[in-house]
């Protein structure tokens, strides 16, 4: 089989839902209008057990199956990104500075499509918990929902999620057991020196030179402090300082990101950053303060659930391919918190040729939504067959 016939039958409705969501993007934890739209659709489907306000604007809804059984969790993220949209579409973002550039409008739509089908058929045992999550792009709505007890409150035994993937064949799937996406931390360094005239540097303690020295030294963490065959990225992404060509500034600012899979490697990077900042500050006679923000942990799929999800994907894939041993990548995902709390799997679904994620011209491919909805629906039916 491929796309479930009933889901294919309301594909136009799914397109309308998705484009409405695309026009009205919201950021972070404040996805209230999106949540209200989701709840309205769920009630239209006849779903009555709905909890709102989790992690500020998250939603969990439960569909009861036929007879006793476990509860399987299906998650979709709802938030957008602070990007000015450049698609020129007639359903483009109506909110300047915000757009759905990562496909979360499509993720929400795929889960709504599965919800409609599952609520109509209820051809499964136990229950389905539909998890509509805010703030995947930050500050981590998945963590907040787990901390607020959704896994225990709804008795969720396994949890699954999909993410669109531009560049992969439309309707294909990719996943892997074990680590799939990296842990992400960020660091900030505030440097304070003594400013002065650019023609008299001997009367200053130059934070610009200190910042350059720190950045160069930070590059040696990967090249000289780390075993080359273990995955690690340390990238300096911002340097801000100065205001004119003849003024040595008082301060400088450095910012960057750390991507790891191994906690020991993560600890090593934190230690070396502290040593480098302190040592470079002393050598240049400036003061420097390092702050490390520990972010999302690595996204680690559970082997049994990943194999099962890949088998299910082969039933519905329209792109003809299901890759179950894809290479892990250095991106990050806060579904990691849910996978740390319960067994489950995270999969990519092919978008076809399109602008990349987080690009101002990205747009979710509506043809993929029935495939993703069918995956979620068949996952439930296969995992928890009705008596």
DABEL-V206437 format. One record per residue. SS is DSSP state (alpha for helix, beta for strand, coil for the rest). Layout:
ss = <SS	SS>
This chain:
ss = <coil	coil	coil	coil	alpha	alpha	alpha	alpha	alpha	coil	alpha	alpha	alpha	alpha	alpha	alpha	alpha	alpha	alpha	alpha	alpha	alpha	alpha	coil	coil	coil	coil	coil	coil	coil	coil	alpha	alpha	alpha	alpha	alpha	alpha	alpha	alpha	alpha	alpha	alpha	alpha	alpha	coil	coil	coil	coil	beta	beta	beta	beta	beta	beta	coil	coil	coil	beta	beta	beta	beta	beta	beta	beta	coil	coil	coil	coil	coil	coil	beta	beta	beta	beta	beta	beta	beta	coil	coil	coil	beta	coil	coil	coil	coil	coil	coil	coil	coil	coil	coil	coil	coil	coil	coil	coil	coil	coil	beta	coil	coil	coil	coil	alpha	alpha	alpha	alpha	alpha	alpha	alpha	alpha	alpha	alpha	alpha	alpha	alpha	alpha	alpha	alpha	alpha	alpha	coil	coil	coil	coil	coil	beta	beta	beta	beta	beta	beta	beta	coil	coil	coil	coil	coil	coil	coil	alpha	alpha	alpha	alpha	alpha	alpha	alpha	coil	coil	alpha	alpha	alpha	alpha	coil	coil	beta	beta	beta	beta	beta	beta	beta	beta	beta	beta	beta	coil	coil	coil	coil	coil	coil	beta	beta	coil	beta	coil	beta	beta	beta	beta	coil	beta	beta	beta	beta	beta	beta	beta	beta	beta	beta	coil	beta	coil	beta	beta	coil	coil	coil	alpha	alpha	alpha	coil	beta	coil	alpha	alpha	alpha	alpha	alpha	alpha	alpha	alpha	alpha	alpha	alpha	alpha	coil	alpha	alpha	alpha	alpha	alpha	coil	coil	coil	coil	coil	coil	coil	beta	beta	beta	beta	beta	beta	beta	beta	beta	beta	coil	coil	coil	coil	coil	beta	beta	coil	coil	beta	beta	beta	beta	beta	beta	beta	beta	beta	beta	coil	coil	alpha	alpha	alpha	alpha	alpha	alpha	alpha	alpha	alpha	alpha	alpha	alpha	alpha	alpha	alpha	alpha	alpha	alpha	alpha	alpha	alpha	alpha	coil	coil	beta	beta	beta	beta	beta	beta	beta	beta	coil	coil	coil	coil	beta	beta	beta	coil	alpha	alpha	alpha	alpha	alpha	alpha	alpha	alpha	alpha	alpha	alpha	alpha	alpha	alpha	coil	coil	coil	coil	coil	beta	beta	coil	beta	coil	coil	coil	beta	coil	coil	coil	coil	coil	coil	alpha	alpha	alpha	alpha	alpha	alpha	coil	beta	beta	beta	beta	beta	beta	beta	beta	beta	beta	coil	coil	coil	coil	coil	coil	coil	coil	coil	coil	coil	coil	coil	alpha	alpha	alpha	alpha	alpha	alpha	alpha	alpha	alpha	alpha	alpha	alpha	alpha	alpha	alpha	alpha	alpha	alpha	coil	coil	coil	coil>
